[in-house]
């Protein structure tokens, strides 16, 4: 039937600073809404699909995903086998359907929609809907739905319905089911790959109220069980009275349902409570998954009590993780929204599991659920709030160290070579071919040559240690990771006999558009500057890490790894002699080259492509669809050489370059400004990560442009600025990166030699900013007010005095102590037009933002 509500405006509301609300039905936007309103707890996550709708991509997709639930299958493409590993779409526990007088179940398509509101409560990650409709018989009904995945109990989820017949009485049937007939079918460009990952094991009941289903992944032999307990009640004034309906059971090997029937009365509401438990065979302290699921769901309280526990757990998280900026309501709303999503993927529950950071979270199938280098953007937020979560996530890498060693050895290198895409066991999951959706062709994929993921892992371990002073982790796990990564870089590098400099060939940088040189058959580039500078820093840092270990541990680790004095000496040489390419910019001054030979590439006619295409962020696909190749041009997908200015302070980068003997470059006060501007004009920002990096590096150079890009990054997922990618899964990197932008780029928070430094910038936008952070075990409160940046050491959560650097002075602060520094405000630093209140911001010319 036609739906009157389809003509309603679809808007995002923020009346209280804690909610996103969409009004009306819009099938084209449903996939995006489902991703944005996913509910999770750091163990498993479920997309925000309506319980009563069948999965029918792209409109509706009820995906549920759990950390570590991967499966491999083989597909024949072009006559050759292609192996792919997916984060598996698990059985759909959402299924609740309403039947009136035995008729077909109500859906959005077979009724007249009178009112439809879809709301995501950020504070508690709760999804609710109001669905008011008129069916073919003229019966008007209101259905209110509310659901959550418990942050208090990792295995628990719940749905509550309240059904109110407005002008009718009659029989109703509530269908409550668990559906194992699911596959991975969300992402159109993956549909040529095998998407069936589950085999049925058995359905089961636990008494009259509980249905359960057990399945198994086809290759990885992971067992998954879900159990659901469904109860009904009638309204009696302001209270509810439990009612026992007539129950009918139907089951197959991969599907089980109950139909709960009772008589409904006009004006009298019926409440449905569906409590769900979720287990996999990766879980601890269980005999087997089906028994665990059934036992747990039988013991669960009612919805109200379960929700109160869930709400309390979120309150505790917000006490630690909230970033408040009341002077910028839209910014504050989206910062909260991003925080909630990060915590739904990376919570304290996560730390108890063998979990990495899927680049697209746990609420979609983009990138097939793999772990990339995006954790580089995620950890800075967690390091200073939930360091135990970072520690657990770093253990994901440590547990795969043996596989990384094997990969390095197979390629002829030493140490550990981690994969660009990682999944279940740490083998390389990057495809050898990639589908270009613009051309429909499968192109070779050389992105596994992005060896800089190894540098990111080393950097992440070091930053975690700097923030936490967790010497125990460094001793037992971190140092071994770092040393083996340093050994890899020493083995992949070679010394050029003509120059005496160390070089690295056959790699790709973060840019991703450039896979090889024009006309070359082999993938890889020579001397990517980002990679080489990171390696120089790694080679200087690794001996420091070794020296920090207790003597017995240092001796034992060196013996077990076979680490020789000659290797350590080579690290020292590489820290002094790595080659960093530079070339002359159009003005004649030198900039850091993205890679050796970059200056010989052709310039791209950006204006011509902007006139021809509404979105040029994926210039690689555009060029290849035209029979051209991005390898020919000075065009970048995202920050590459610019990443050096993102990860290192001016002083740190000057020290690294100076240590390499590039004193002229290191001493150039305009190097950062010139290099950033050069690549800014040649970057399409085809990755949302690029917005974060460029916003950060421009904070002290062009604050107005920095803030504009920050706004674009904030809006990128909720506004789906990439034109359809967010519905396939939120972007963990950009969501956490925006949080880190405030902390690191704008407040200027960094750790050097055991001192927490603050150097605030963009001060006209920070009034009222307040957040807490944990530095080396001690809780601090950071705030901006009355022209001051104030840092206070909490009396609760105090561990030991900490050193804080502000305004060129370092002070040691104990419990209750405070330090402040005056802010220097420049009224011209933010253009008046650059306001988050102006609505969605889109990518414009040269990556700049425009309204």
N, C-alpha and C positions, 0 to 999 in steps of 0.2 A: 504494500500500500504506500501511497505517497506520504511523506513525512513533512509536516509543516515546519518542523524545527530545522530542516536542512537549509532554510533561508535565513536562519539567525546568524548574526555575527559570531565568529569564533574568536574569543579574546582571552588574553592571559591577565588575570586580576591579581592584585596584591594589596587588598584593603588593609589587612592586619600585618603585613610584612612577613607572613608565614605560609601563605597559600598560593597555589596556582590553580586557576579555575578556567575551564573551557565551557562556553555556553553553546548549545545547539549540536546537531549531528553533522559531521563532515567526514564522509568515508575516506576522502583523500588525505585527511590529516590524522586519521585514527592511528596509523602506525607510529607516527611521531608522538602522539599523546601517550600511547602504550609504553614507549621507551622512556619518556620523561616521567611517567607516574609509576614506574616499576617499584616494587616493594621487596626489600631484602634485608639481610642481617649479617653479612660478611661470611656466611656459610652457603646459603642458596638464595636465589633471587627469582622473582616471577614478574613478567611484563604486566602492564596495566590493562590487559584485555578485559572486556566485559565477560562476566561469568556465563551469560546466557547465549553468547555468540559462538558459532563454530569457527574453528581456525580456517581462514580463507585469505591468505596473503594476496595483495598487500594490505587489505582493509583490516583484518583481524589476525593476530598471531599470539596465541597464549603460550609463550615459551617460558620454561623453567630451567635454570642452569645452576650448577653447583661447582665449587672449586674442585679441580682435579678430575672431573667426570668427562674424560676424553675417550674417543674411540677412533680407530683407523679403518679405512676402507679403500679399495682400489677401484678406479674407474678407467676404462679404455677410452682414450681420446686420441684421435688421429692414428689409430692402430697401435698405440703404445700405452702401457699401463701407467697411470698417474696415481700415486699414493697420497691420500689426504687424511689428516687427523682433525677432527672437529670436537669442540666443546659441545656435548650432546644435549639436544633438546629432550628433556626428561618428561615423564608422564604428567599430563595436565590434571592437577588437583582442583582447579577452579570450578569445574562443571557444576553449575546450578541452573535449572531451567524451570519455568513456570508454565503449567498447562491449566487452562480454564475449561471446565465442563468437558474434559477429554479431548479437546481440540489440540492442534499442533502447538508446540512450544512457542512462546512469545519471543520475537526477535525485533530488532529495529526496523527490519524490512517488511514485516507483515502486519504492522499496526500503524496508526496515525500517531506520531509523536507530538504530544502537547507541550511537554517540557523535558529538557535534557540538560543536566549539569554534571560535569566531570571535574572533581576537585582532588588535588593532591596537597595534603597537610604536611608541610616540610618538617615541622617540629617533631612529628612522630612517624614520618614516612607512612602515612595512612592514606589509602585511596578510597574515595567515596563517590557515589553517583546518585542522582535523583532522576528517575525515569518515570515520567507520567505519560500515559498513553490511552488511546481509545481503540478497541479492537473492532473486528468486522461486525460483531453483534452490537456495537454501540456501548459496550461496557467500558467504563473509565476506571483506571487503576493507577495507583502510585506505588512504585517500588523504590525503596531506599536501600542502597548497598554500601557496606563498609567492610574493608579488609586490611589486614596487616600480616607481615612476616615478623615474628617476634624477635626483638632485640634482647629480650630477657632470657629466652630459651632457644637455643640455636636450631632445634628440630621442629619448632612449632610455628603454625600459621593458622589463621582463622578468617572466616567470612560471616558477616551478619546481614541478613535481609529483613526488612520490615515491609510487608505487603498490605496495602490498604484498599479494599474495594470501595469505590466512591458511590456508585449508583446501582449496585447489583449484589446479589447473594447467589451462592452456588458451590459446586464442588471444585476443588483445586487439587492439582497434583504437583508436588515439588520433586524434581528429578535431581538427585545428588549422586555424582559419579566421579570415578577416577579413570582417565582415558590414557591407555598406553599405546594407542594407535597414532603415534606422532613420529615425525622425522624432522630432519634439518632441511627446511624448504623456504627459509625467510629471504635469503639474499639471491636476487635474480641471477647474478653473474656466476653463482656457484651451482646453479641447478643442473648443469651438465655433470656435476660430480655426484657420486653416490651419497645419498642423504639418509639412508636407512641404517640406524645404529642400534636399535633395540630389538631383542627377542623376548617374547613373553615367557614367564616362568609359571606363575599361578595367581589367580585371584583367591580371596579368602574373606570370611566374615569372622568377627570377634563379638559374638552375641548379637542381639537384634539391632543395635544402633550403629555398629562399626563395620565398614567395608574396607578392604585393603587389596593392594595389587603389588606384585613383585615382578620386576623385569630384569634383564641382564644385557649389558652391552655386548655386541656380537664378537668383537675381537679382544677387547681389553678385559673382558670377564668381570666387569664391575656390576655388582648387584645393587639395585635401587628399589626401595619399598616405600610406599605411601599408604597411610591409613586415614580414614575420615569418619568422624562421629557426627551425625546430624540429629538435631533435636528441634522440636517446634514448641511454640507457646502462643497463647492468645492474650490480647490486651484486656485487662480488667481495671478500668479507670486508669490510674497512674502506675499500675503494677502489671506484672505478667504472670499468667498461670500456665504451667507446663501442661501439654496435651500429648497424648500418645496417638499418633495417626495410624492408619492402615499402611503397612509396609509391604512392598512387593520387590523381590530381588531378581535381578537379571545379570548374568555374567557370561563372559567369554574369556579366552585365555589372556587377552590383552585389554579387557575392558570390564568394569563392574559398576553397577548402579543400583540404587534404591529409588523407588517411587513412593513418596510419603503423601497419602491422600487424606483430606479432611474437608469439612464443609466450612465455607467462608460466609461471613455475614456483612451486610452493607455497613460501612463505617467502623467496623471492628478489625483491628490490625492483627496480622499473624507475623510472628517473628521466627525466622529460621537461623539457627546457629550451626555452622559447619566448622568444627575444629579438626585440624589436620596435623599429622606427624610425618616427618620426612627423614629417611635414613639411607646411607649408602654403606657398602662393605668397607669403605675407607675409615669408617667411624670406630672409635675406641669403645671398650667396655660394653660390647654387645655380643650375644651368642650368634645371632644372624639377623638380617635386616627386617624381615617380615615380622618376626616375633617382637623385636624392639619397637617397630612402628605401632603394632597393635597394643602392646602393653602401655606405651606412653600415651596414646590418644585416649585410652580408657581412663587414665588418671588425670587428664587435663581438667582444669576448672571450666566454668562457663565463660562466655565471651567477655563479659564485663570484667571479671577478675583477671583473665589472661591479658586483656587490653591494659588494665591498670599496671600490671607488672611490666609490660612492654613500654608503656609511657614513662614509667619510673626509670627504666634503663636508658631511654633516650634523654631524659632530663640529666642524668649523670654525664652522658656524652657531651651534651651541650655545655655543661659547666666547664668542661675541659676544652672544647673545640670551637665554641662560638666566636665569630668575628663580627663585632657590631660597628656599624658606621651609619648612625641615624641621620646624619646630615645629607646622605645620599640614599633615599629610600629604595630606589630601583636597584642600585648597586648592592645594598644590604640584603635585599630579597634574594638576588641571584647568588651572592656569596653563601647565604644559608642553603640555597638549593643545591649548589655545588658541594658544599660540605656534607649534606645529607646523602648525596649520591656516593661520594667517596666512602663514607662510613657504611653504606649498604654493601660495599664490595670489600672494604678493608676495615673490619672491626676487631674487637678483642676476640671474637669467635674465630676470626681468620687465623690468628696467631697459633691456634691449636691444631690447624690443619696444614697439610703440605700444599701451600697455596702460593702462586705468584700473582702478578698484577696483570690480568687480561687487559689489553689496550682499550677494549670497548666494554669493559665491565662484565657483569653477569646478566645483561638484559638484552642481548642480541647476538647475532651470529656473524657479524662482520669480522673479518680477519680470522674467522673460524675459532675465535676464543683464545687466540695465542697470546703469549707474553713476549713483548718487544722491549725496547729501551724506554718506553713511556714511564716506567717506574722512576726514571731520573727526575721527572716532574712531580711525581706523587710523594716520594719520600720526604722532601723538605717540610711539607705540612705535617706529616705523621711524626717525623723525628722529634719535633718540639711539643707534641701533644700526646701521642700514643706510641712511644718508642718501642714498647714491647711488640707492637704490630709490625713495625719496620723490621725488628729483629727476626720475627717469624717469617716475614717475606724474604729476607735475605737468606734464610735457611733454605728456601726453595732453590736458590742458586747453589748453595753449598752442597746440597744433596745430589746435585747433578754435576758435581765437579768431576767425577770419574768419567762421565760421558763426554764432558768438555775436553778432558785429557785425551780420550780416545780419538775424538775428532781432530785435535791438533796433531796427534801422532800419525793418523791416517793421511793427513795433508802434508806431512813431512816437517812438522813444527814441534817445538817443545812446549811445555806448560799446558795451559788450558785455553781452548778456543770455544767460547760459548756461541750458540746459534743465534741468528738474527730473529728467527721465530722459534719459540720454545713452547712445548706442550706438556705431555705427560712425563716423559723420561729425559728430556733435555737433548734429544737429537734434533737435527735441523729440520724444521717443518716447512720452510719456505718452498713454495712451488717452483718448478723449473719453467713453467709457463704461466701466463697471466692473461685473463680475458679483458680486452679493451671494449667496454660497452658501447663506445661510439662507433667503432669499426666492426665489432662482432668477431674480430680475429683474436686468436690466441698468439701472444707474443712471447718471446723468450724473457725470462725473469732472472736477472743477475743480482737481485737485492740481497742474496745471501752473502755477498761480498761486503756488506756493511759490518766490518769487523769492529767498528767503534762501539758496538754493544759491550765488548769486553772492557773498554775504557770506562763506560758508564757504570758497569758493575763495580769496578775498582773505586771510582769516584763515590758511588753510593755507600760503600762500606766505610770509606774514610769520613764522609760527612756524618754518617750515623755515629761513628766513634767520637767525632768532634762535638756533636750535640749531646752525647750521653756519657762520655767518659767510661764506656762499658769495656774495660780492659779484659774482662773475662771472655766476652764474645770475640774480641780481637785475638786473644790468646788461643782459644779453642777452635775458632772457625774462620774469622775474618782474615787473619794474617795469611793463612794457607791459600785462601781465595786470591788475595792480592798478590802474593808471591808467584803463584802459578800464572796469573795474568801477566805479570811483568816478564816472566820467562817466555811466554808466548810472543810478546812484542819484541823481545830481544832476538828471538829466532826468526821472526818474519822480516825483520829489518836487515839491511845489508849496508856495508860501508862502500861508498863510491870511491874508488882509488884515485880518481882525478881531483875530487874536491875534498876528500877526507870526511865528508858528511855522511851520516846515516840516513838511509832512504827506505821508504815502504812503498811497494808497488802492488798492483792488483787488488785494490780495495775501492770501496765507495764511501763517500761521506754522507752526512745526514740529508743532503739535498734530494737524493733519490732520482732526480730526472736524468742525471749523468751516470750512465752505467759503464761506458767505455769511450774510447777516443773515436772520432769520426772515421769510418771506414775500417775500423778494427774488427776482427772476428772474436777475439777474446774479451771477456768482461774485465772490468777493473780499471783503475786510474793510478797514476803515479803521484805520490806525495800530497795526499789530501792534507791541507794545512791543519784543519781541526784535529785530524787523527794524529799527525806528527807532533803537534804541540802537546796534546793530551799524553802522548807516549813519553815525551821529554819530562813532563810533570810526574808521570807514574814512575819513571826510572829514578827520579830524584826522591820520591816519597817512599818507595819500597824499602830502601835501606833503613830509613827512619822507622818504619814499621817493625822491621826485624830487630832493630836496636831496642825497641820498647818492650820486647818480650822478656819474660824472666829467663835467666841464663839456661836453666834446664830445658825449658820449652824451646828456646831458640836452637839449642844444640840438637834436641830430638827432631825438630822439624827440618832442620837442614839435613840431618842424616837420612830421614825418611824420604825427603824429596830429592836427595842427591844434589843439593844446591852447593855449588863450588864458589871459591873465592874469585875465580876467573869470571863467572857469571855476574857476580856483584860488581866487579870492576867494569865489566861491559855496560852494566846499567849506568855507572858513573860517566862513562864515555858518551853514552847516548843522551844523558841529561845535559851534556855540554855541546854535543855535535849533531843533534837532529837537524835535518834540513827543513827550512820553512820557506816556501816559495813566495815571492812578492812580484808585483809588476806595476807599471805606471798607469795610473788612472787617466781619464781624458784631460785633466788639468795638469798632468805631468808629475804629480806627486804620487808616491808609492802607496799601494794598498796590499794587504795580505791576499795572496791568490787562493782561490778555492782549492785548486790543485795545480800541479805543474802543467803548463800549457794552456791554462784557462784563457789567457789573454789572446790566444790565437783563434778562438772561436768567433763565430759571426754574431753581430748584434741582431736582436729580434725587433721586428717592426711592431712594437706593442700597440701603437695607435690603430694600426690596421686590424689587428686581432680583436681589440676592444670594440671596434666598429662592427665587426662581423659576428662576435659571440657575446651573449649576455653575461656569461661567466667564463673566465679564462683561468680559473684556479688550477685546473688540471690541463695545463698546456701540453703536457706529454701526450695525453690521449688525443687532444686536438691535432697536434702535429702528426702523430702516427696515423690517425684516421685520414689525413691528407696525403699520406705517402711520404711524409717528411720524418725528421728524427730530432728530438731535443738534444741529442749529443752534439749536434752541430752548432748550438747556440749558447749565448751567455744568458741562460734562463735557469732559475732555481725554483724548486717546489717550496722550500722552506729554509730557515736559517741554517747555514753550514759554517763558513768561516766566522759568521756573526756569533755562533755558539760560544766561541772563546771569550767574548766579552760578556756573555750571559753567565757562564760558569765561574769565571775568575774576576776578581776585582781589578781595578786599574793597577794597583800596586803588585798584586800577585802575577798578573800577566807581564808587567814590566820586569819583574824578577825572573820569570821563566825565559822571556826573550833575551834579557840581558845575560842570563846564565848560558844561553846558547851562543853568545857572541854577537848577537844582532843589536849592538848598542845604539846604532842609528835609528833602527825601528823602535826599540824599546824606549828611547828617549824622545820620540816624536809625540808631542802633546796632542796633535790632531789625528793620530793614527786611528783611534776608535771612531771618531766622528766621520772621518773620510771613508773608512772601510765599510762602516754600517750604511752610510748614504749610498755608496757605490752598489752594494748588493740589494739595497732596498729598491732601487730602480730596476732591478733585474730579477725580482722575486715575485712569483704569482701568488704566494701564500696559499698553496693548495693543501696545506696541512694546518689545522687549527693550532698546532704546537708553534708554528711560526709566529702567530700573533702574540703569543706569550713571550717568546724570546725577544722579538723586536720591541714590544712594549717595555720590557725590562731594560734593555740596553739603551733605550732612548730616554729613560727616566731622568738622567742627569744631563742629557744633551739637548733634547727637544721635548720638554715635559708635556706640552700640549698634544703633540702627536702621540706620545706615549699613552696619555690618558684615553685618547680616541681609540687606540688599538686595544687597550684594556677593556673598553666598553664593547668593542667588537668581539673580543674573546669571551666576555661575560655572556653575550647574547648568542654566541655561535651555536650552542646546542638547543636552547629553548626556542631560538628563531630559525634553527636548521639552515644556517647561512650557506652551507655547502650544497643545498638543493636536494635533500633526500637521504643523506647518509645517516643522520641521527636516528632515524627509525630503525636502523640496523644495529643500534647499540650506541650508548652515550660515549663520549670521548673522555676517558679518565685523565689523560694528560692535560687537556685544556681546563677541565674543571678544577683539578688540583693546582694547575699552574696559575690560575687567577688568584687563588688563595695565597700562593707563594709570592705572587707579584706584590701584594700589599705588604707582606712580611719582609721580603728580601729587597725588592727594588724601591718601594716607596718609604717604608720605615727604615730601610737600609740595614737590616739585621744580617750579621754574618759572624762566623766564629773563626778566629785565627789565634793559634798558640794558646788555646785554653781561655781566651777572652771573648765574651759576647759583645760585639760592637753594634752601635746604632748610628746611622748617618741618614736622617730623614730627608726625603725629597718630595716633591709634589705636595707641599704643605697646605696649599689652599684647599685641597680636597679631603684632607684627613681629619678635619675638626670633628671631635666626638668619637674618633676611633678608639676601640677598646677590645683587647683580647688577652687571654692568658697563654702562657707557654711554659714548658718544662725544660730547663737547661741543666744538664748534668745532675738530674735528680731533684733539683730545686724549682719550685713553682714561682713564676714571676707574673705580674700584671703589667701590661703595657697599655698606655693610654695617651691620647693627644687632646689637650684642652687648654684654653687660655694662653695660647702661644707657646706651650711647652710640650715636649715629649717627656713623659714621666714613666720610669721603670721602678716598680715596687716589688720587693721580695715578700712573698706571703709568709705569714706565721704558720699557717696550716700547709702541710705538704713540704715543709722545709727540710732539706737534707744536710746541706753544709753551705758555708759562704761561697759566693761565686764572684768572678771578676767581670765587670761590665765597663766597656769603653764608650764614652760619649764626649763629643766636643774636644777630642784630642787628649782626654784624660781617662785613665783607667782607675777604677775604684773597686774595692772589695766590699760586697754587700752581704750582710747577715740578715737573719729573720727580722722583718719589719722595716728594714732600711729601704731608702729610696734615693734615686738619682734622677736628675732632669737636665734637659738642654733646651735653650730657647730655639724656636723655629724661625727661620728666615723666610718670610713669605714674599713672593713676587706676584703682584696682581695680574701680570701679563703671562704668567706661566701656563694658564689654561684658557684657551679661547672660550668666549661666552657660549658659542654654539655647541661645544663639546660637553654635553650633559647627558647623563643616563636617563634623564626624564624625557628626552626627546624621542624615545622609542627605539625601535630596532635600527641598528647601524649595519650598513652593508660595505663590503670591500669595494673600494673605488680605485682610482688611478694610482699606479705605482704602489699598490698595496695600502694606500691611504684610505681612511674611512670617510664615507659621505652619508648624508641622511637619506 
